[in-house]
Amino acid sequence: LFLSYPGKSPPLMACRNHSTITEFVLLGLSDDPHIEALLFVFFLGIYILTVTGNLMLLLVIRADSRLHTPMYFFLSNLSFLDDLCFSSVTVPKLLKDLLSEKKTISVEGCLTQVFFVFITAGTEAFLLSVMAYDRYAAICHPLLYGQVMSSQFCVKLVLISWCLASFNSVVILLLALTLDFCEAQTIHHYTCELPSLFPLSCSDISINIDILICSILLHGLGTFLPIFFSYARIVSTILSISSTSGRSKAFSTCSSHLIAVTLFFGSGLIRYLMPTSGSSLDMLSSLQYSAVTPLLNPLIYSLKNQEVKAAVRRTLGK
């Protein structure tokens, strides 16, 4: 993204020569009706499984008192975020466009989608960081865990995650509102994301890019570094555990979280730090963190977690 438009500052006269547009055209994933029909069935299945899996995880955590711990409190918030927020920001619109000949979105609708992509992705990044700290406290300081991770403190951490992500999203939205869109109106993507809007702007985007770089670096480093240092200490502590069963349980719990972190941060960084080209890699990375990761999270945390599997069996037994 940042290498694609170095010092781009098109003259404002370009805007005055054209009428301001009111909607964008999305190229989508394909222009072949048969492929679109197959993709519709595929992503409809993903969306149904995502909603079902995350709702099931929410209900199991809510119903089983043994899962009323800080770890599962954060996991239930992650499931809520993936289910009702993250996947619902882009996938329903994608499904609608796969059945439509004309794939358009209003400028207001596009900016709204940009805002919710940032607020949901930002909150998930903070939640993953909080979950890493929770595992650090549980494994490295087990005797103090109950005092450190009190219920009030856990609620505050979730609220702070939402507030910080909301503030960042408002800043990004205000940046997007300053963009002028004049002649070009075709987005080489299936959804509205800020990197895809910059090439369409006929106004000066240099300040927007600078602020976006700072926002991504602060947000990314502010959430990834706590995860990195937490797991560095966790691995060191696990290796010192003499009990094979205790070491295995600790690795099992942490490995599921690391898989989720790798999938989410990896695809997000590729999308927002690599140059925007409108290629299939841009779409694949967006699909990874907006559609695939919300589907995989409940599977990762349930299939690799004996406590969750036992709780599912107890809940189904009831």
Backbone bond lengths (Angstrom), bond angles and torsions (degrees), N, CA, C in turn:
res aa  C-N    CA-C-N  psi(-1)  N-CA   C-N-CA  omega(-1)  CA-C   N-CA-C  phi
1 L - - - 1.465 - - 1.521 110.38 -
2 F 1.361 115.34 -49.83 1.439 118.42 -172.98 1.519 111.55 -76.72
3 L 1.336 116.74 -18.79 1.456 119.61 176.95 1.522 111.35 -88.67
4 S 1.317 116.77 -12.99 1.464 119.62 -173.57 1.523 112.76 -79.19
5 Y 1.358 116.20 -30.26 1.462 118.31 -174.10 1.521 110.40 -130.17
6 P 1.330 118.48 56.25 1.462 119.84 -178.34 1.519 110.67 -64.69
7 G 1.363 113.53 119.99 1.454 118.78 176.21 1.504 113.97 62.37
8 K 1.316 117.64 25.04 1.464 119.28 -178.42 1.514 109.36 -66.16
9 S 1.286 117.91 123.08 1.453 121.72 179.22 1.516 109.05 -149.35
10 P 1.328 118.51 72.88 1.451 121.66 -176.65 1.513 110.75 -66.82
11 P 1.284 117.38 147.87 1.462 120.53 -177.88 1.523 110.57 -64.03
12 L 1.339 114.94 142.60 1.454 119.52 -179.28 1.522 111.59 -68.60
13 M 1.325 116.62 -17.13 1.461 118.36 177.04 1.506 111.22 -61.26
14 A 1.346 117.63 -25.59 1.459 120.53 179.20 1.503 110.78 -62.33
15 C 1.329 115.12 -31.85 1.464 118.37 179.95 1.516 110.80 -75.78
16 R 1.316 114.51 -36.50 1.467 116.91 -176.26 1.522 112.00 -69.53
17 N 1.320 116.30 -17.66 1.460 119.22 -178.12 1.523 112.42 -85.74
18 H 1.318 117.83 -4.90 1.447 120.04 -176.76 1.517 109.83 -135.14
19 S 1.313 116.74 152.87 1.462 121.28 176.00 1.521 109.16 -76.74
20 T 1.327 116.07 141.65 1.455 121.06 -179.17 1.524 109.54 -66.76
21 I 1.325 117.46 135.81 1.460 121.40 -177.09 1.522 109.74 -82.69
22 T 1.316 116.24 158.55 1.465 122.12 -178.46 1.523 112.09 -116.64
23 E 1.332 117.52 -10.09 1.462 119.37 179.60 1.524 109.94 -150.67
24 F 1.337 114.57 159.15 1.452 121.79 177.36 1.523 109.51 -111.57
25 V 1.333 114.97 155.36 1.464 121.91 173.89 1.518 107.93 -107.20
26 L 1.316 116.82 124.35 1.463 121.98 178.47 1.524 109.73 -93.74
27 L 1.331 117.19 128.31 1.463 119.52 178.47 1.520 111.80 -69.32
28 G 1.332 116.90 -30.35 1.460 119.97 178.65 1.520 112.62 78.71
29 L 1.318 114.85 -171.44 1.462 120.59 -177.43 1.521 112.91 -84.76
30 S 1.324 116.99 -24.65 1.467 120.44 -178.78 1.522 109.01 -162.77
31 D 1.338 115.24 157.63 1.465 119.92 174.67 1.523 111.53 -110.93
32 D 1.321 117.09 6.36 1.465 122.39 177.32 1.528 108.91 -91.48
33 P 1.359 118.86 118.92 1.466 121.41 -177.68 1.530 113.51 -57.57
34 H 1.315 117.91 -36.51 1.464 120.42 -179.37 1.530 111.12 -68.82
35 I 1.332 116.15 -41.74 1.463 119.53 177.33 1.530 110.12 -66.83
36 E 1.336 116.04 -38.67 1.462 119.74 178.46 1.526 111.61 -62.26
37 A 1.327 116.55 -37.42 1.470 119.86 178.43 1.531 110.68 -64.71
38 L 1.326 116.30 -42.00 1.469 120.07 177.60 1.525 110.84 -65.84
39 L 1.338 116.42 -41.50 1.456 119.92 179.26 1.533 111.13 -65.18
40 F 1.328 116.47 -35.55 1.466 119.59 177.90 1.525 110.86 -61.53
41 V 1.319 116.96 -46.61 1.464 120.75 178.94 1.531 110.37 -63.01
42 F 1.337 115.83 -41.57 1.468 120.81 -178.51 1.526 111.57 -63.03
43 F 1.339 117.01 -50.19 1.466 119.72 -176.87 1.529 112.37 -76.68
44 L 1.317 116.80 -25.99 1.465 118.22 172.68 1.528 109.71 -64.82
45 G 1.337 115.93 -41.36 1.462 120.12 176.36 1.519 111.79 -62.35
46 I 1.338 116.31 -42.90 1.467 120.36 178.12 1.526 110.66 -61.36
47 Y 1.337 116.17 -43.30 1.473 119.68 -177.49 1.526 111.08 -66.52
48 I 1.328 117.22 -42.24 1.469 120.66 179.38 1.526 110.19 -64.49
49 L 1.333 116.98 -43.81 1.462 120.63 178.62 1.529 111.25 -64.96
50 T 1.330 116.90 -37.53 1.460 120.53 178.52 1.524 111.16 -62.78
51 V 1.329 115.95 -49.23 1.468 120.36 -179.83 1.530 110.26 -63.42
52 T 1.342 116.47 -45.25 1.464 120.31 -178.49 1.530 111.52 -64.37
53 G 1.339 116.82 -46.56 1.461 120.78 -178.20 1.509 113.10 -63.37
54 N 1.332 117.20 -44.84 1.460 119.81 -179.02 1.518 111.96 -71.83
55 L 1.330 117.44 -36.94 1.466 119.61 175.64 1.525 110.92 -64.75
56 M 1.333 117.07 -40.51 1.465 120.88 177.41 1.526 110.85 -60.83
57 L 1.338 116.29 -43.69 1.455 119.87 179.36 1.530 111.10 -64.61
58 L 1.323 116.72 -39.99 1.463 120.46 177.10 1.520 111.61 -61.99
59 L 1.332 116.74 -44.74 1.460 121.18 -178.12 1.529 111.52 -66.85
60 V 1.337 116.18 -40.63 1.467 119.91 -179.91 1.522 110.40 -64.42
61 I 1.335 117.13 -44.75 1.467 120.56 179.27 1.519 110.65 -64.06
62 R 1.323 115.55 -38.05 1.472 119.77 179.44 1.525 111.64 -69.51
63 A 1.329 117.40 -38.21 1.460 121.28 -173.17 1.524 113.57 -81.80
64 D 1.324 117.81 -29.68 1.462 120.85 -174.82 1.525 110.21 -98.74
65 S 1.328 116.91 115.15 1.469 121.86 -177.06 1.526 112.15 -65.01
66 R 1.337 117.32 -23.46 1.462 119.75 -179.92 1.517 112.46 -69.74
67 L 1.325 116.19 -16.61 1.462 120.36 179.12 1.523 112.57 -98.97
68 H 1.331 116.76 9.99 1.465 120.02 178.66 1.532 109.47 -84.35
69 T 1.318 114.87 66.16 1.463 123.02 179.67 1.523 108.64 -126.28
70 P 1.347 118.26 164.26 1.470 119.57 -179.83 1.529 113.74 -54.77
71 M 1.339 117.54 -41.40 1.459 120.90 -178.20 1.526 110.89 -57.89
72 Y 1.315 117.34 -45.85 1.460 120.72 -177.01 1.531 111.81 -80.97
73 F 1.321 116.87 -22.03 1.468 119.73 171.65 1.526 109.59 -63.47
74 F 1.334 116.08 -46.38 1.469 119.73 177.72 1.529 110.72 -66.52
75 L 1.320 117.11 -38.04 1.463 120.36 179.60 1.528 111.29 -65.15
76 S 1.331 117.01 -37.73 1.466 119.59 177.65 1.525 110.82 -65.97
77 N 1.331 117.16 -36.60 1.465 119.82 176.10 1.521 111.48 -67.15
78 L 1.333 116.42 -36.27 1.461 120.40 176.57 1.525 110.75 -65.41
79 S 1.327 116.99 -40.54 1.460 120.95 178.40 1.526 111.35 -65.33
80 F 1.330 116.19 -41.56 1.468 120.05 176.74 1.518 110.55 -60.94
81 L 1.331 116.06 -43.90 1.460 120.94 -179.86 1.523 111.17 -62.78
82 D 1.344 117.33 -45.62 1.464 121.46 -179.31 1.517 111.70 -66.90
83 D 1.350 116.11 -39.09 1.459 121.21 -172.14 1.519 111.84 -76.43
84 L 1.323 116.17 -61.98 1.463 120.36 -171.19 1.519 113.13 -88.71
85 C 1.316 118.17 -15.28 1.466 120.27 -174.22 1.518 112.69 -113.25
86 F 1.334 116.01 -69.48 1.462 120.49 -168.25 1.526 112.55 -61.12
87 S 1.334 116.98 -58.01 1.463 119.32 -176.48 1.523 112.03 -66.55
88 S 1.344 117.54 -27.85 1.465 120.65 -177.48 1.525 112.92 -80.78
89 V 1.323 117.55 -7.84 1.463 120.21 178.88 1.523 111.13 -73.33
90 T 1.341 116.87 -38.96 1.465 119.87 -172.79 1.526 114.33 -118.69
91 V 1.339 118.39 -34.02 1.466 120.06 -171.38 1.528 112.86 -66.04
92 P 1.351 121.15 -45.37 1.479 119.01 178.45 1.529 112.93 -57.72
93 K 1.332 117.57 -40.90 1.460 120.75 177.62 1.525 110.38 -65.31
94 L 1.330 116.77 -39.19 1.470 121.02 176.98 1.523 110.32 -61.24
95 L 1.320 117.87 -44.42 1.469 121.89 179.65 1.530 110.58 -61.90
96 K 1.326 116.56 -42.29 1.465 120.63 179.16 1.523 111.17 -62.52
97 D 1.341 116.57 -43.31 1.461 120.40 -178.03 1.528 112.12 -68.53
98 L 1.337 116.77 -31.50 1.466 119.69 179.15 1.525 111.72 -65.45
99 L 1.337 117.34 -20.57 1.468 121.63 177.96 1.525 112.12 -101.10
100 S 1.338 117.33 1.27 1.468 120.69 -175.66 1.520 110.62 -112.45
101 E 1.321 115.13 144.17 1.463 119.93 174.95 1.530 110.48 -75.27
102 K 1.330 116.13 -38.71 1.458 121.65 -179.40 1.521 108.99 -104.78
103 K 1.317 116.28 113.71 1.463 122.06 -177.49 1.532 108.19 -102.94
104 T 1.311 116.58 96.03 1.460 120.53 -178.63 1.524 110.08 -127.77
105 I 1.314 114.42 159.51 1.459 121.91 175.25 1.517 107.58 -148.29
106 S 1.324 117.22 136.91 1.461 120.59 -179.91 1.519 110.01 -67.25
107 V 1.322 116.08 159.22 1.464 120.31 178.43 1.522 110.17 -61.18
108 E 1.349 115.99 -41.34 1.466 119.66 179.20 1.530 110.80 -64.36
109 G 1.343 116.34 -42.38 1.454 120.20 178.46 1.516 111.94 -64.98
110 C 1.328 116.34 -35.94 1.459 121.19 179.49 1.525 110.57 -66.17
111 L 1.324 117.02 -45.79 1.462 120.72 179.85 1.526 110.87 -67.07
112 T 1.323 116.65 -33.71 1.463 120.00 175.39 1.525 110.65 -63.45
113 Q 1.317 115.82 -40.80 1.467 119.99 178.35 1.528 110.95 -65.58
114 V 1.330 116.93 -39.90 1.469 121.20 176.46 1.522 110.11 -58.64
115 F 1.334 116.39 -44.77 1.464 120.91 -179.07 1.528 111.43 -61.11
116 F 1.333 117.18 -47.52 1.457 119.69 -175.97 1.531 112.58 -73.54
117 V 1.329 117.11 -28.40 1.467 118.64 173.24 1.523 110.15 -62.75
118 F 1.329 116.65 -43.34 1.460 120.25 -179.03 1.526 111.91 -69.76
119 I 1.331 117.93 -40.59 1.463 118.84 -176.36 1.531 110.86 -71.07
120 T 1.335 117.93 -37.57 1.461 119.56 179.85 1.529 111.35 -74.60
121 A 1.334 116.61 -42.84 1.469 119.46 177.85 1.519 110.82 -65.66
122 G 1.336 116.71 -40.46 1.459 119.91 179.27 1.511 112.63 -64.73
123 T 1.326 117.05 -42.78 1.463 120.38 178.29 1.520 111.04 -64.64
124 E 1.329 117.54 -39.67 1.465 120.04 178.33 1.526 110.94 -63.84
125 A 1.322 117.65 -39.15 1.466 120.54 178.14 1.521 110.59 -61.50
126 F 1.336 116.36 -43.95 1.463 119.96 178.35 1.528 111.20 -65.85
127 L 1.328 117.07 -39.93 1.470 120.01 179.50 1.525 111.25 -63.88
128 L 1.314 117.11 -41.23 1.464 120.05 177.82 1.532 110.87 -63.22
129 S 1.331 116.35 -35.83 1.457 120.36 176.73 1.527 110.99 -67.39
130 V 1.328 116.30 -42.64 1.471 121.43 177.81 1.526 110.81 -63.10
131 M 1.332 116.45 -40.30 1.467 120.20 179.18 1.523 111.37 -65.57
132 A 1.328 117.47 -33.67 1.463 120.69 176.59 1.529 110.02 -66.41
133 Y 1.326 116.37 -41.62 1.466 119.79 177.76 1.531 110.71 -64.64
134 D 1.313 116.75 -38.20 1.468 120.82 177.64 1.528 111.01 -60.80
135 R 1.336 116.97 -43.88 1.467 119.88 178.92 1.539 110.62 -67.44
136 Y 1.325 116.06 -35.32 1.467 119.75 177.22 1.528 110.23 -62.68
137 A 1.334 116.36 -45.92 1.467 119.80 -179.82 1.522 111.49 -64.98
138 A 1.351 116.95 -38.23 1.468 120.40 -177.57 1.521 112.44 -70.38
139 I 1.330 117.27 -38.26 1.467 120.80 -173.85 1.526 112.27 -91.31
140 C 1.329 117.13 -39.32 1.468 120.16 -176.10 1.529 112.98 -88.39
141 H 1.325 117.61 -25.92 1.467 121.49 179.86 1.531 110.31 -134.72
142 P 1.318 118.07 62.40 1.466 120.92 -174.56 1.525 113.97 -62.75
143 L 1.326 117.82 -32.40 1.462 120.28 -178.07 1.532 112.27 -71.79
144 L 1.310 116.64 -27.57 1.468 120.87 180.00 1.529 112.99 -99.55
145 Y 1.349 115.81 -0.41 1.467 119.97 -172.77 1.522 112.34 -58.36
146 G 1.332 117.16 -45.11 1.462 120.58 -178.64 1.509 113.28 -61.61
147 Q 1.338 116.93 -35.53 1.459 120.54 179.63 1.525 111.12 -76.61
148 V 1.328 115.60 -42.15 1.472 119.46 -177.21 1.519 111.49 -67.96
149 M 1.335 116.74 -50.28 1.471 120.87 -175.73 1.525 110.00 -97.49
150 S 1.332 115.63 63.94 1.467 120.24 175.97 1.523 109.35 -72.93
151 S 1.324 115.99 163.09 1.473 119.99 -178.12 1.527 111.21 -63.04
152 Q 1.344 116.91 -38.56 1.468 119.36 178.96 1.521 111.25 -65.27
153 F 1.333 116.28 -39.89 1.460 120.41 179.62 1.522 111.12 -66.20
154 C 1.333 116.83 -38.89 1.470 120.96 178.83 1.521 111.19 -63.54
155 V 1.332 116.73 -42.63 1.472 120.35 177.92 1.521 110.63 -62.97
156 K 1.330 116.43 -41.20 1.462 120.17 178.83 1.521 111.28 -62.65
157 L 1.336 117.07 -39.97 1.467 120.28 179.47 1.528 111.35 -62.68
158 V 1.331 116.90 -41.08 1.472 120.51 178.86 1.527 110.46 -66.46
159 L 1.331 116.94 -43.63 1.462 120.49 179.68 1.524 111.28 -63.85
160 I 1.337 116.49 -40.46 1.468 120.47 177.65 1.531 110.39 -63.68
161 S 1.330 116.51 -37.93 1.474 120.25 178.40 1.523 110.64 -60.48
162 W 1.330 116.54 -46.60 1.462 120.92 179.14 1.531 111.23 -65.04
163 C 1.340 117.15 -41.57 1.468 120.79 -177.42 1.532 111.67 -66.39
164 L 1.326 116.78 -45.10 1.470 119.61 179.77 1.524 111.11 -64.98
165 A 1.340 116.71 -42.47 1.462 119.69 178.12 1.527 111.28 -65.13
166 S 1.328 116.70 -36.81 1.471 120.63 178.98 1.525 110.61 -65.79
167 F 1.332 116.22 -43.07 1.474 119.74 178.70 1.527 110.74 -61.36
168 N 1.329 116.58 -45.40 1.466 120.71 178.80 1.525 110.89 -61.88
169 S 1.325 117.10 -39.76 1.467 121.38 -178.62 1.526 111.35 -68.20
170 V 1.331 117.13 -36.54 1.464 120.44 177.47 1.520 110.44 -64.77
171 V 1.343 116.44 -41.30 1.473 120.67 177.54 1.525 110.34 -61.03
172 I 1.333 116.06 -45.18 1.467 120.43 179.97 1.528 110.50 -64.08
173 L 1.335 117.10 -41.17 1.468 120.64 179.88 1.525 110.91 -64.01
174 L 1.325 116.98 -42.12 1.467 120.03 178.33 1.523 110.65 -62.04
175 L 1.336 116.45 -36.34 1.465 119.86 175.25 1.523 110.83 -63.54
176 A 1.330 115.80 -43.94 1.465 120.24 -178.07 1.528 111.25 -66.18
177 L 1.328 116.76 -32.17 1.465 120.16 -179.18 1.520 112.30 -68.79
178 T 1.319 117.36 -19.92 1.470 120.04 179.51 1.529 112.25 -82.49
179 L 1.329 117.39 -8.98 1.463 120.41 -178.63 1.526 110.55 -76.50
180 D 1.325 116.00 141.43 1.464 122.42 174.01 1.517 108.24 -106.79
181 F 1.336 115.47 128.66 1.463 121.16 178.62 1.518 107.72 -115.13
182 C 1.334 115.07 121.28 1.457 118.32 -171.16 1.520 113.09 -116.70
183 E 1.325 117.15 -78.65 1.465 119.75 -171.59 1.530 111.64 -94.70
184 A 1.325 116.47 -55.91 1.463 119.79 -178.28 1.524 109.73 -69.48
185 Q 1.338 117.02 131.26 1.457 119.51 -177.49 1.523 112.29 -137.71
186 T 1.314 118.05 10.46 1.463 121.39 -179.11 1.522 109.90 -98.45
187 I 1.338 115.69 120.12 1.458 121.84 178.10 1.518 108.19 -94.58
188 H 1.310 117.69 122.15 1.463 122.26 -179.03 1.526 109.98 -82.68
189 H 1.305 114.21 61.91 1.465 120.44 -176.76 1.524 107.16 -163.43
190 Y 1.343 115.55 173.15 1.461 119.69 177.96 1.527 111.88 -96.92
191 T 1.345 116.64 -7.36 1.458 121.01 -178.71 1.518 109.50 -147.00
192 C 1.334 116.16 172.94 1.460 120.82 179.26 1.520 109.67 -92.84
193 E 1.325 115.44 117.36 1.452 122.15 173.28 1.519 107.77 -134.55
194 L 1.313 116.23 146.99 1.462 120.57 -172.98 1.528 113.77 -55.30
195 P 1.338 120.40 -42.30 1.469 118.86 178.45 1.518 113.54 -58.34
196 S 1.332 117.26 -30.29 1.459 120.46 -179.26 1.524 112.26 -79.75
197 L 1.335 117.53 -15.47 1.464 120.55 -178.80 1.525 112.19 -88.33
198 F 1.322 117.52 -27.39 1.463 119.88 -177.84 1.524 113.43 -57.08
199 P 1.352 119.78 -43.72 1.475 118.55 179.91 1.527 113.48 -64.07
200 L 1.341 117.86 -18.60 1.463 121.02 -177.64 1.517 112.58 -89.50
201 S 1.323 117.21 -10.36 1.461 120.32 -175.54 1.520 111.02 -81.60
202 C 1.338 115.91 139.65 1.461 120.54 176.13 1.519 111.09 -104.89
203 S 1.337 116.25 11.24 1.458 120.45 176.30 1.527 109.73 -103.96
204 D 1.321 116.38 174.50 1.459 121.67 -179.88 1.531 109.05 -72.97
205 I 1.332 116.56 120.25 1.463 120.63 -177.06 1.526 112.48 -108.64
206 S 1.329 117.62 7.56 1.472 119.82 -175.79 1.521 111.32 -62.94
207 I 1.343 117.29 -42.97 1.468 119.72 179.16 1.521 110.19 -66.75
208 N 1.330 116.68 -39.96 1.462 120.83 178.57 1.522 111.17 -58.47
209 I 1.325 116.08 -43.57 1.469 120.30 -178.76 1.521 110.65 -66.72
210 D 1.356 116.63 -41.91 1.466 119.71 -179.74 1.528 110.98 -61.09
211 I 1.331 116.05 -45.67 1.471 119.39 -179.16 1.516 110.63 -68.20
212 L 1.338 116.90 -36.89 1.461 119.76 178.60 1.527 110.91 -65.11
213 I 1.350 116.78 -39.51 1.465 120.00 177.17 1.526 109.87 -59.71
214 C 1.341 116.40 -48.22 1.465 120.30 179.85 1.522 111.16 -61.08
215 S 1.328 116.76 -41.81 1.461 120.66 -179.37 1.523 111.76 -63.21
216 I 1.338 115.68 -45.72 1.467 119.64 -178.52 1.526 110.98 -66.66
217 L 1.344 116.71 -42.36 1.462 119.27 -179.41 1.518 111.78 -66.29
218 L 1.334 117.12 -43.81 1.460 120.29 179.05 1.528 111.13 -64.81
219 H 1.322 115.13 -45.90 1.458 119.99 -179.47 1.519 111.15 -67.18
220 G 1.333 115.39 -46.42 1.460 119.33 -177.86 1.517 112.91 -65.52
221 L 1.348 115.94 -49.36 1.464 119.37 179.88 1.520 111.30 -67.86
222 G 1.343 116.12 -35.89 1.456 120.20 -179.09 1.518 113.54 -66.54
223 T 1.328 116.69 -22.61 1.466 119.83 178.08 1.523 112.46 -103.83
224 F 1.341 117.10 -32.83 1.463 119.15 -176.72 1.526 112.66 -78.53
225 L 1.331 117.40 -39.62 1.463 119.77 -178.57 1.531 113.07 -60.56
226 P 1.350 119.99 -43.44 1.471 118.66 174.88 1.527 112.38 -60.09
227 I 1.332 116.96 -35.62 1.467 119.99 177.68 1.528 110.07 -65.49
228 F 1.331 116.14 -45.14 1.464 120.46 -178.26 1.527 111.50 -61.94
229 F 1.342 116.73 -49.86 1.465 120.17 -177.54 1.530 111.47 -69.15
230 S 1.339 117.06 -34.35 1.470 119.95 177.47 1.522 110.59 -62.27
231 Y 1.320 116.53 -45.01 1.463 119.03 -177.00 1.527 112.46 -78.28
232 A 1.312 117.13 -23.32 1.468 118.99 172.51 1.529 109.91 -64.34
233 R 1.336 116.33 -43.80 1.458 120.07 177.05 1.528 111.27 -69.77
234 I 1.328 116.86 -36.81 1.461 120.38 -179.43 1.527 110.89 -63.64
235 V 1.341 116.59 -46.76 1.470 120.44 179.94 1.523 110.45 -60.51
236 S 1.342 115.97 -42.01 1.459 119.99 178.93 1.524 111.05 -61.73
237 T 1.327 116.29 -40.53 1.466 120.25 -179.85 1.523 111.23 -70.36
238 I 1.327 116.75 -41.23 1.467 120.47 -178.83 1.521 111.14 -62.32
239 L 1.327 116.37 -40.89 1.466 120.33 -179.06 1.522 112.48 -65.15
240 S 1.328 115.81 -21.17 1.464 119.21 179.70 1.528 112.57 -90.31
241 I 1.343 117.62 -4.73 1.468 121.08 178.94 1.520 108.85 -74.23
242 S 1.322 116.15 127.40 1.471 120.22 -178.07 1.522 111.91 -80.60
243 S 1.344 117.01 -30.12 1.464 121.08 -178.46 1.531 110.71 -74.28
244 T 1.320 116.34 124.69 1.468 120.77 179.70 1.517 111.45 -65.23
245 S 1.337 117.41 -41.46 1.462 120.95 -179.54 1.524 111.02 -67.21
246 G 1.342 116.93 -39.54 1.460 119.76 178.19 1.513 111.84 -65.91
247 R 1.332 115.61 -40.53 1.467 119.96 177.97 1.525 110.52 -64.53
248 S 1.323 117.10 -41.56 1.462 121.52 -179.76 1.522 111.38 -64.42
249 K 1.351 116.74 -42.28 1.463 120.11 179.75 1.513 111.10 -64.91
250 A 1.338 117.23 -41.51 1.458 121.10 179.92 1.526 111.31 -64.76
251 F 1.343 116.48 -43.63 1.464 120.25 178.46 1.526 111.11 -63.88
252 S 1.336 117.22 -39.50 1.459 121.13 -179.10 1.518 111.22 -63.14
253 T 1.337 115.92 -44.80 1.467 120.28 -179.63 1.523 111.30 -64.27
254 C 1.336 116.88 -43.38 1.460 121.04 -175.01 1.529 112.74 -77.76
255 S 1.323 117.46 -32.76 1.463 119.80 -178.23 1.524 111.36 -63.57
256 S 1.337 117.26 -36.67 1.468 119.98 179.22 1.528 110.13 -63.58
257 H 1.336 116.06 -41.11 1.461 119.70 178.60 1.520 111.10 -66.60
258 L 1.321 117.59 -39.92 1.465 120.95 179.98 1.522 111.95 -64.54
259 I 1.336 117.05 -36.58 1.470 120.64 177.14 1.521 110.03 -62.27
260 A 1.341 116.56 -46.48 1.465 120.80 179.96 1.527 111.01 -62.50
261 V 1.339 116.80 -41.68 1.470 121.27 179.52 1.525 110.86 -63.35
262 T 1.329 117.12 -44.85 1.464 121.35 -178.34 1.526 111.39 -62.89
263 L 1.328 116.81 -45.33 1.462 120.62 -179.62 1.527 111.20 -62.81
264 F 1.322 116.34 -44.52 1.468 120.19 -175.09 1.519 111.97 -71.45
265 F 1.339 116.96 -54.23 1.466 119.99 -176.76 1.522 111.40 -68.25
266 G 1.333 117.22 -37.02 1.451 119.94 -179.22 1.515 112.70 -60.35
267 S 1.344 116.32 -51.27 1.471 119.89 -178.95 1.524 111.70 -68.70
268 G 1.343 117.65 -36.85 1.462 120.34 -179.93 1.518 112.54 -65.75
269 L 1.333 116.69 -42.98 1.467 119.95 179.88 1.524 111.59 -67.33
270 I 1.331 116.66 -37.43 1.469 119.32 177.02 1.524 110.43 -61.54
271 R 1.321 116.61 -41.20 1.463 120.55 -176.77 1.529 112.45 -69.16
272 Y 1.334 117.36 -40.87 1.461 119.77 -170.66 1.527 114.65 -101.48
273 L 1.315 118.14 -12.02 1.457 119.72 178.99 1.518 113.30 -110.74
274 M 1.330 117.90 -15.88 1.464 120.54 176.05 1.530 109.40 -86.78
275 P 1.317 117.45 152.42 1.470 119.95 178.08 1.525 111.77 -59.25
276 T 1.328 115.72 135.08 1.458 121.11 179.24 1.524 109.95 -77.87
277 S 1.326 116.20 123.59 1.458 119.97 -176.92 1.527 112.93 -126.06
278 G 1.340 116.83 -7.42 1.465 119.45 -175.68 1.509 112.66 74.57
279 S 1.335 117.13 14.92 1.455 121.58 -178.15 1.521 110.79 -82.24
280 S 1.332 115.04 176.17 1.457 120.48 179.11 1.524 111.70 -66.39
281 L 1.354 117.96 -25.16 1.456 120.75 178.47 1.522 111.10 -64.47
282 D 1.343 117.23 -38.18 1.461 120.65 176.78 1.523 110.77 -60.11
283 M 1.325 115.94 -45.77 1.464 120.10 -178.27 1.529 111.43 -69.17
284 L 1.341 116.71 -39.86 1.462 120.05 -178.95 1.523 111.26 -64.70
285 S 1.333 117.09 -41.55 1.462 119.17 179.09 1.525 110.94 -66.48
286 S 1.338 117.43 -37.71 1.470 120.39 176.63 1.520 111.50 -66.00
287 L 1.331 116.27 -42.27 1.466 119.82 177.72 1.523 111.15 -63.74
288 Q 1.334 116.15 -33.98 1.465 120.49 -178.89 1.523 111.14 -60.74
289 Y 1.358 116.91 -51.73 1.466 117.54 -174.37 1.526 113.67 -87.16
290 S 1.337 118.32 -17.64 1.463 119.26 -178.41 1.520 113.88 -99.91
291 A 1.335 118.38 -22.46 1.473 120.62 -177.46 1.521 112.56 -123.46
292 V 1.332 116.87 -44.97 1.469 119.80 -174.11 1.525 111.92 -78.45
293 T 1.353 117.25 -46.23 1.468 120.05 -179.11 1.522 112.89 -59.79
294 P 1.352 120.32 -45.13 1.474 119.16 175.90 1.525 113.16 -60.03
295 L 1.344 117.61 -28.04 1.464 120.81 176.62 1.523 110.54 -74.91
296 L 1.336 117.05 -41.07 1.456 120.64 -174.00 1.527 113.18 -77.39
297 N 1.333 117.80 -28.04 1.465 119.97 -175.70 1.526 113.78 -55.07
298 P 1.353 119.88 -50.71 1.475 118.01 178.77 1.520 112.61 -64.86
299 L 1.353 117.32 -31.84 1.469 119.99 177.94 1.520 110.35 -69.03
300 I 1.334 116.66 -43.60 1.455 121.09 -179.37 1.526 110.73 -61.63
301 Y 1.331 116.40 -47.44 1.456 120.05 -175.06 1.522 113.26 -76.75
302 S 1.328 117.45 -21.70 1.469 118.98 -179.63 1.526 112.07 -93.80
303 L 1.336 117.55 -43.81 1.462 120.43 -176.79 1.526 112.46 -69.05
304 K 1.348 116.73 -30.47 1.458 119.87 -178.13 1.531 112.39 -98.46
305 N 1.330 117.16 6.81 1.459 120.30 -176.02 1.525 109.76 -122.36
306 Q 1.337 116.33 114.13 1.465 120.51 -177.57 1.521 111.75 -66.50
307 E 1.342 117.58 -33.65 1.462 120.43 -179.45 1.528 111.08 -65.47
308 V 1.331 115.95 -41.21 1.469 119.44 179.30 1.520 110.59 -67.71
309 K 1.333 117.47 -42.86 1.468 120.25 178.94 1.527 111.07 -62.63
310 A 1.320 117.30 -40.19 1.465 120.70 177.45 1.523 110.68 -65.77
311 A 1.338 117.06 -38.96 1.473 120.95 178.97 1.519 110.92 -66.85
312 V 1.346 117.01 -37.23 1.473 119.90 177.16 1.530 110.24 -63.04
313 R 1.335 116.34 -43.18 1.475 119.65 179.25 1.537 110.41 -63.68
314 R 1.330 117.34 -41.09 1.472 119.92 178.97 1.514 111.43 -65.59
315 T 1.339 115.75 -40.75 1.478 119.81 -179.08 1.516 111.12 -67.02
316 L 1.351 117.19 -42.72 1.465 120.69 178.06 1.527 110.77 -67.03
317 G 1.349 116.24 -33.85 1.461 120.13 177.65 1.515 112.00 -63.70
318 K 1.331 115.65 -37.01 1.471 119.64 178.01 1.538 111.59 -69.00
